[in-house]
Amino acid sequence: MSSKKLEKKQTNSVWSVGDFAWFVPNGEKRPQQGEIVKLYENEVIPCVSLIMTLDSKYRTAKIETLAETSGEAKKLFQSKQ
């Protein structure tokens, strides 16, 4: 998916419960994958709750940091710093 399509997906909040998304957890540098279990789209900072696929930990992430692939997630993380 191109970065323009990715930006469009994130701004339109096409993510839904049950989707698997890549993101870089707070305080880490490597992307991880998680399954979305709850969406908080109407909050001041739209975010999601995820269950990590690697270790089944519960995490939250901003919707704007979610990506389809680990490479895209890493690029988003680096662009936000």
LINRALIN-V878483 format. One record per run of one state. SS is the DSSP state (H for helix, E for strand, - for the rest). FROM is the first residue (numbers start at 1). TO is the last residue. If there is no record, write none. Layout:
SS:FROM:TO + SS:FROM:TO
//
This chain:
-:1:2 + H:3:12 + -:13:19 + E:20:24 + -:25:30 + E:31:40 + -:41:46 + E:47:52 + -:53:57 + E:58:62 + H:63:65 + -:66:66 + E:67:67 + -:68:69 + H:70:80 + -:81:81
//
